[in-house]
Amino acid sequence: MKKQFENKEISWLSFNGRVLQEAGDPTVSLMDRIKFLGIFSSNLDEFFRVRVANLKRLATLGKKANAIVGTDPKKTLSKIQETFLLQEDVFEATYSQILGELRQKGIAVIDEEEVNAEQGEYVKNYFLQVVRPKLVPLMLDGGSTVPHLKDGSLYLAIRLLKNRGGKPKHALIEVPTASLGRFVTLPVCRDSQCIMFLEDVIRNCLGSIFTIFNHDRIEAYSLKLTRDAELGVDDDLSESYMHKISKSIKGRKSGTPVHLIYDRRISSDFLKLLVTKLQLKKDNCDLIPGRKYLNLKDLMSFPKLDMLSPNEAGTAPLAHRDFDSNGSIFKDIREKDILLHYPYQRFEYVIDFLREAAIDPKVTAIRMTLYRVAKDSNVINALINAAKNGKSVTAVVELKARFDEEPNIYWAEKLQEEGVKVIHGVPGLKVHGKLILITRREKRADVLYANIGTGNFHEATARIYSDHGLFTANSSITKELQKVFGLIENNYKRGSFRHLLVSPFNLRQKFVKLINAEIKNAQNGQKAFIIVKLNNLVDKAIITKLYQASQAGVKIKLMVRGMCALVPNVKGMSENIAAKRIVDRFLEHTRLLVFCSAGDPKYYLSSADWMYRNLDRRIEVACPLYDKAIQGEIKQFLEIQWADNVKATWIDQKSNNEVAPDERKVRAQDVLYEYNKARLQKEC
């Protein structure tokens, strides 16, 4: 029997394995390889906090879970554990390889046992002046209080021993990485740069903390507890939505333990004591032996040393040929639609759009959705200044953007304080569309200007995520976008949409209709194809429809960076479907869709992946791209992406991320930068 659907969790692990491949690629700069190790670890943390935690909840339902998700959660958890352990072996080998290459460059990551006398004096002073004031050990012997370990925080489990017997004493110390960072860079010694993990600095000086116990030896082992990150938001109408989210965030911090990962060198009796003291239930909380250094997501903040930094010359974001730096951005957009592709082009045009709107006396209103924003957000500043300048400003702030709930609550309160009307979305639906709509009074009539994108309005991620954003004054689009904001502001005041595809109203139905049209054309002997670029493809109804299209002869190309539950290239089911993923320096985040449409292709830019939650449980927008020049840009972009044979790997039943061999090397992200650069120079 043919396997119709790949398990989405296993598919995700395959994607994260692809990230790990980048860390092991010797053609990638050492700094970037270290960063990819950090990304791999960070991804895995979220995976356990969200997906594994959810599977554990489902596993308690028994046979009911099979009906809900179509698979046995316990079998999936077993496969996850098997895959995780294999990837951990690869991680350790890759990490060791990188440490060796660092030493060849005169950079050593040393531990407490490798510190020489000169370094030891520096480490001791740093510990006494900076670190020790932040350490408050929690003693584990005696008492009935259950120690509370913070979700995802790094701890040292301490055992104090005497040579002549006597009961050992035990303690826990939280490693203060949040305030001090994870790494300590020591002064250069003998032309060598040495770096220490913060916990090794603590290990080196632990004796000064526990002197009152008259111990002879100290053991210190790393451990980390991962908790269920699901937010439980009840239906109590007496509370504000913001207050409910705030309470749920506090609840997350004490969520059910999912797994305890610990330094595998710890003795079995010490581990047993910890499990007992922490009151962990082995049937719900996995105990996972790990390496000496945990929480290696912190490698993303590894000290930036000149000899490790990749050569970024020639990759700075480019100007866009259709924007006049000395003119009005509204004038440029009024003349024609403009497609912005960051990070290859400057995200700052979005800031300019808002900044000009904030001071333009003809602008009367700004409406915008905010899902994730930067820490020091120029987007937020522009909205606040617009409100101060008398504009009507409405911000739709999504409070349930996972792991960004707290900053979003902060920004919502800040915007309200400054006179911005803040809406927290539609009950039961996340607002995930990336939308800006500006109203400008021109010749006694209101003219609407819009930006519709695939990525967040976030200056920091716009430098490392590959996304597209459309600037348009096309009234067919902007008037329907006005209806989208209307339904958000008025809770389901639904409008009719002829141009925009809006979930949960017509987006799924329209995509099914477009696929059906390709099936019909293929059956009639006409050319038929579908090209889709997404982050995730797991919706079973859409996948089944794609299988039908393949069997009818429709040629389908899929570029799916993350989870892909579709099984491509299976005879009799999906032989006309090919699928790739690209993992490179920039995170592939854009969503684009092309349908042949009997030789007159239809192009769409979207904020939605093909997942049940995006199609049916969120407000998402897919926008048609009508401008022929922009269609040409997208066509070229997708052709370059598909031609990649350096950073693109095939998605198949083996899930081993194989690269198609080809003598002609094509690295899409490099080619795309040069493509945009050439277009700019040609115009100049």
N, C-alpha and C positions, 0 to 999 in steps of 0.2 A: 504494500500500500504506500502510495506517495505521501510524503510529508508535505501538508499544505501550508503550515504556518511554523515559522521558527519561533521558539520561545523568546519573548522580547527581552527578558532579563539576560538570557544567554547571549542574545545578539548584542546587548549593551556591553557585556563583558568582552565580546570580540572587538567592539569599537575601542574600549579602553586598552585592550591588548595592542591595538594599532598605535595608540598614544605611546605605549611602552616601547614599541619598535623605534619610534623617533628618538627616544632616549638612548637607544643602542646604536643609532646610525652614525658611523664615524665621519660622514660628510657634513653632519650638522655641527655647529660650533659648540664647544664645551658648555658655555653659559646656557645655550638653548637646550642642550641635552639635560642639564641639571634641572632646568625649568620644566621640561617634559616629565621628569621623575616626580616633581612636585604636583603637576597637573594630574598625573596618574593617581597619586595618593589622595589628592583632594576629591577627585571624581569618585574614588572608591569609598571615601568617607560618606559622601552624600548617598551613594548607592546603598550602603548598609543602613543609614539613618532613615531612608525613605522606602526603597523597594524591598529590601530584605525584611525590614520591620513590617511592611504590609503583608508580605508572604507569611510571616510568622503569625500574624493575626488571622489570615485566611486558613492557615493550617489547623487552627483550633476548631474550624467549622466542619471538619471531616469531609464527607462526600458532597456536602453543599458547595464547598469551595470549587470542586471540579465543574459543577454546573455554572458557577459564576465566572471563572476564568478559563475554563476549558482544559486545564491541566491540573495535575496533583501538586499542590504547593510543596509538599514534603520532598517529592522527587526533584522539583526545581531547586529547592534549598540544598539538596545533596549535590546536585550538579554544580551549583554556584560554589559550594565549598571546594569541590574538586578542582574547578577552573581557577578559583582564587589562589589555592595553594600552588598550582603550577605557575601562575603569573608571579607569585611572590618569589619563587625560585629564580625566575628570569630577572625580576627586579633586583634581587640581591647580587646576582652575577653582573648586571649592568652597573649597579652602584659601585661595586668593587672595581670594575674596569675604569669607571670615571675617576675614582679616587687615585688609581694608579697613574692615569694620564695627567691629573692635577699635579701630582708629585713631580712628574717629568717637567712641568712648567714652573717648578719652584713653589708650589702651593700645597701645603700639607694640612689636612684635617686631622688634628691630633686629639687624643683623649687624656684623661687625668693621669695616666701612667706614663705618658710620653713627654710631659712638661719638664723642661730643664730648669736649672736653678734661676736663671735670669727671667724666664717666662713665669716661673712659679711665683716670684715676687710680684709681678704685674697681676697675675690671676688672683693672688691673695688680696691685694689692695682693692681690686675691682669687686671682688666678692664682699669684702667688709664694707665698702663705701656704697655700693650700688645694689648688690643682690640680697645680702642678708636682711636688710630692713624689710624686705618684701616677703620673707619666709616665715610662716607660722606653722610648725609641725602639728599634726593631729595625731595624738597618741592612741594606739589601738588596744592597749592592754587594760583590762578592767573596764568598768562602766557599761552602761546599756545603750548609749547613743550610737545609732547607726551612721557611719560616715557617709556623707553625700558627695559623690564624685560628679563633677560637672560634665555635661555631655561634650565629648571631644577634647577635653583638656588633658594635658600631659601631667602625670604624677610620677614621683619616685616612691616606691615602697621600700622602707628602711628597716633593716634588722641590725640591732646592736648585740654583740656577742662578747662573752668573757672566756678567756683561755682556760680558766679553772672551773668551768661549769657554771651553774646558776641559770635561771631562766632568761632567755633572750628577751629584749624589749623590741616593740615594733611601732612604726610610725608611718604616716603618709605626708608627703610634701608636694604641694602643687607647684610645678615649674612655672614661674611668672613670665611666660613668653608674650602674653598680651601686652604687657607694659615694657618689657625689656628686649623683645625680639628673641629669636632662637639662636643667633650666632654671635660670638664674640671674636673680633679680629684682634689678634695680638700684634705688638710692635714687630717690625721686620727684624729678623735675627739671622745673621750670617747669610744675607741675600735670600732668605727664605721667608715666605709669608705663611703664617700659621693661623688657623681658624679653629675655634672650639665650639662645640654645642654647649648651650647654656647649662644643661643638666650635668655636663662633665665638669664645668666650673664649680657647680654645687657639690658634685661628688668629691672633687679635689679638696674641698674645705669643710666637709660635713662634720669633722671632728670638733670644730669650734662651736657647733650648735648643741651638741649632746654631751658636753663635758661633765655635766652634773651626774650622769649615769655611770661614770667610771668604767667605760667599756674598753675592750682591747681591740676589737675589730668591728668594722662597719660594712654591711652589704647594702647596695642600692640598686634597685631594678625598676625599669620603666614600665608603666602600664597606662592604659587608656580605656575608658568605658564609653561605648556608643549607645545612645538612647534613641527611642522611637521619636521621629521628628514630626509626626502627624499633628496638625492643629485640630483640636476639637472645638468647634464653634456652635454653641447651643442656640435654640430658637427663642430665648427669653427676650420678649419685645420691650421689656422695661429698661434694658440696657442699650447704650449706643453701640453701634457696630465697632467703632474704634476701641471702646472699652472691652468688648468681647475679644477682639484680636489681641489686645494687650494682655488680658487674662490668659488666653491660650498660649501666648509666647512664654509666659511664666510657667505654665503647665508643661510645655515642651522641655524646659530645663530639668524637670523632674520626671520625664517620661520613662516608660518601661525600658529597662536595659535590653539591648539587642545582642551585643557581644562585648566581652572583655578580652582585649589583646594585651599580652604581657611578654616581657623579656623571657625567652625560653630557658635562660640559664637559672631562673628562680627554682628553688627546691620545691618538691611536691608538698611538703608539710607547710611551708610558708604560703604557697598558693592556696592550699586548703584553708588556712587561717584567714586569708584575705577574702575568699569566697564566702566564708561563714560570717565574718565581720560585716561585709557589704550586703549580706542577705541576698545573694544572687541565686536564682533558681536555674539549675543546669538544664532543665527541660525547655526553658524559654531564652536563656542567655548563653550563647556559645562562648566557650573558653578557647581562645586561639593563641597558640604559642607564636611569638614574633621575634623580631631582631632586637638588638640592644637599643637602636634608635627608632622610636615610633613617631607618629604624627609628621611624617616626612613631606606632607603638603607644604611645610615651611621651607622646603627647598626652593619654592617659587620666590622666596625673599633672600636667597643666598647672596652674600656680599658681592657687590658689583666691582670686580677688579678689572683694571684696564686690559690685562693680558687675556682675559676671558671674553670680553665683550665682543659680540659679533659686529662685523662691519656694516653699519646701518647707512652709510653713505649711498645715496642713490635710491633709497626707499622711503624718503620723507613723503608725506601725502602731497599730491600734486594739486595745482589749481585746476579749475574746470573751465574749459574754453567758452562755455555759454554764459558765464557770469562776468559782468564788468565790475572789476574791483573798485572803480571810481563812480559807479552809477547806482541806480536803485534796483534792488533785488526784485521788487514787484514789477518793474518795467521789463526785466529779463524774463520773468515767468509769464507775464502777459503775452509776450511775443511768441513763446512756444513752450511746450513741456520740456522739462530738464530732468535727466536721470543722474543721480549722484551715486557713486560707487566708492564707499569708504571701506578700508583705510587707504585705498589707492588714491582717492581724491579727498579733499579736506572736508571733514565733518563740520568745520566751523561755519560753512554756509548755512547750516540749520540754525546756529546761534545768530548769525547775521540776519536771518529771516525774522527771528523773534525780536532781536534788538531793534531792527528798523521799525517793526510793527509797534514796539513800545514807545517810540518817539514820533512816529508819523501822525500828524494831526488828522489825517483822513481815516486812519484805522479806528474803528469803534469797538471791536470785540476780538478776543483771542480765545479759542477753545482747544484743549490739548489733553491727550492721555499720557499718563506717566506710570510705567510699570517698574523700571529700575532707573535710577539716576546716579550721577557721580557724587562723591563725597562733598566736594566743593563745586556745586553745580552752577555753571553759567546759564543753563536752561532755567533753573529755578530763579536765579537773579533777574533774568530778563522778564519773567512773568511777574515778579514782585514789582519791578520798576514800571512795567506796563500798568499795573493796578494803581501805583502811585501817580502815574501820569493821567489817570482818569479813564483808562480803558476798562471795558467790561471783560474780566478775565475769569475763565472757568477751567479748573484743572480736575481731571478725573484721575484720582490717585488710587491705584490698586493696592489695598492693604494686605492682600493674601499672596503677594509675590514671594514665593518660597525663599526663606532665609534673608529676605530684604524687608520683612514686616516692620521691624523696629525703625530702620531709617525712613521708611515710607510714612510711618506714623509721625516721626519727627518733622518730615517735610510737609505733611498735611497740616500739622498744627502751625508751622512757620508760615505757610501760605495763607492760612486763615487769619492769622494775626496781622498780616500785611494787606488784607482786604480782598484776597482772591477767593472766589466761590469754589469750594472744594466739594467734590462728589466722590463717594466711595464705591461707585459702581452699581451694578444691578444685583439684587439679592439672588444668591444661587449661581451666579455666573461671574467668572473672572473677566475683567476687561483687559484683553491681551493685544488688541489692535494698536498699531503705532501711528497715531493720527494727530495732525495739527490742522486747524481751520481758522483762517483769519478773515474778518469782514472789513472791507475798505469801502468808504463812500466815494464814488467817482461819478461825476456828472449827474447828480441827483438820484443815483441808483447804487445799491449795494453790490459790490463785486467780491466774490469769494476766492481766496487763494488757499491752497492746501499742500501739505506734505504727507505722503502716505509711505510707510517704510516697512522693512522686514526686521529691523532691529531696534533696540531701545534707544531713547534719546539720552545717551550716556557718553560723555566725552572720553572717558578712559577706555571703555571697551571698544569705542569706535576706532581706536588705534590698533586694535588686535583682532577684532571681529570683522569678517567680510560680509557686508550688508549692502542693500540698495535702498534708495529713497527717491520717490517721485515728487517733484515740484510741479504743480499744475494749477491753471485757472480755468480748465475745461469745465464749463457749467454742468455738463452731463454728469461729471464726477463730483464736483463740489456740492451741488444741490442734494445729491444722495448722501454725501458725507454729512451734510447738515441734518438729514433724517437720522443718521446713526447717532449723532450727538443728542438728537431729540429723544430717541428711545432710551438712551442712557440716563438722560436727565429726568425723564418721565416714567421710568420703570416699565419697559415693555410697550411703550406707545409705538407699535410697529408701523413702519412705512413700507411702501412697495419699492423694489429695487430692480431696475432694468439693466444697470451697468455694473454696480458693485455686487460682489458676492459677500454676504454677511452671515456669519454663524451667530446663533443657531437657527437662522431663518431659512436662507436659501443656498448657503455655501455648499453643503453636502449634495443637495439635489442638483445644483448646477454642474458640479464636477461629474456626477454620475451621468447627467445628460450629455456632457461633452465626451465622456468615454463611450457612451452608447452611440453617439454620432460617428466616432471613429470605427466602432464595430460594424455599423451599417455600411460605411464607405468601403471598408475592407471586404465585406461580403459581396459588395457590388463591383469588386475589381478595381476600386480606386486606391490611390496612394493613401496610406493611413499611418500616422505615427503619433506618439506621445513622448514628451521629454519632461521629466520632473526632477527638480532639485529641492531637497528637503533636509531637515535635521533628523526627523523620525518618521517611519512608515510602519504603523502597527494596526491600523483599523482594518478589521477582518472583512467588513462589507466592501470597502474600497479595494482591498487586495483580491477578493473574489471576483470583483468586476474587472480588475486588471488581468486576471487569469482568463476570463472570458474573452477579453480583447486580444490577448496573445493567441488563444486558440482560433480566433477569427482571422488572424494574420496581421494584426496591428503590431508594428515595430515599436518597442518601448525601451527607452533608456532612462534608468533611474540613477540619480546621484544622491545617496543617502548617507549623511555623515555618521549618524548614531545608530539607533535601533532600527532594524529592518526585519519585520516578521514575514515578509514575502520571500519565497524560495525561488530564485530565478533559474532559468536555463534547465528546466526539467521537461523531458520529452512528453508530449501529450498534455502538458499543463501550462508550462511557462517558457517554452523554447524560444519564443520571440522577445523575451525580457532579459536584458543585461543590466547589471547593477554594479556600481562602484562607490567607493568612499575616498575622500581626500582628507588627509590629516597633514597639516604643514604648519608653518610659523603662524599664519593667521587662522583663526577659527572659522571654518566655513559655516556661516549662519544664515545666509540668504535663502529665501524660498521663491522659486520661479517655476512656472508651468507653461508648457507650449503644447497646443493641439493642432494637428495638421489642418483640419477643417476644410477638406477637399481642395487643398492648394492655396487657401487664404488663411494662413496660420493665425490662431488666437493666442495672445501672450498675456500672462497674468503675473503680477507681483503680489506676494501674500505674507501675512504675519503668521499663518497657520500651518502647522505640520498636519499630516494625515494620521491623526490619532482621534479616538472617540472624544476625548476631553476638548480638543480644539474644534472639532466639527460640531459638537452637540452641547458642550457645557461651558463655552466661553464666547465672548464677543470678539470675533476676529473679522478682518476685512481682507479680501483679495480684490485687487484693482486691475482692470484691463489696461493694457498698454496700447493705445491707439496710434501714437505717433510712429510713422514708418522708420524714421531714423533711430528711434529708441528701440524698436523691434530689431533693427539691424545690430545694434549694440548688444542686445540680449542674445541674439543668435550667435554672434561672434564669441561672446563670453562663454556660452554653453559648449560651443565647439572646442574652445581652448581647454575648458575643464575636462571634457570627455577625452581629449587627446593626452592628458597627463599620464605618464608612465613612470614617473619618479616618486611622487607622493600619493598617487592613486593606487588603490588595491581593489581587487575583485571581491564582491560579496557573493558567496556561494554556500553550498551545503556544508563545506568543510570548515568554514569560519576561521580560516587561518591567515587571512589578509595577504594573499599572494599578489605580487606585482607581475603584470604581463611583460615578458621580455621584449625589448625592442632596441635596436641599435641607435635609433634617433631619439635622444632623450628630450622629453618635454616636461618641464615643471611649470604647471599652470600659473601659480602665483607669480613667478618671475616673468612669465610671458605676458600676463595681464598688466603688470606694472609697466613693462616696456610698451605694450599696446596703448595704454592710456597716455604715456609720456609722448609717444609718437603722434598721437592724435592732437595733443596740446601743441607740440612743436609745429605741426603742419598748419594749424590754425594761425599760429604766431607768424 
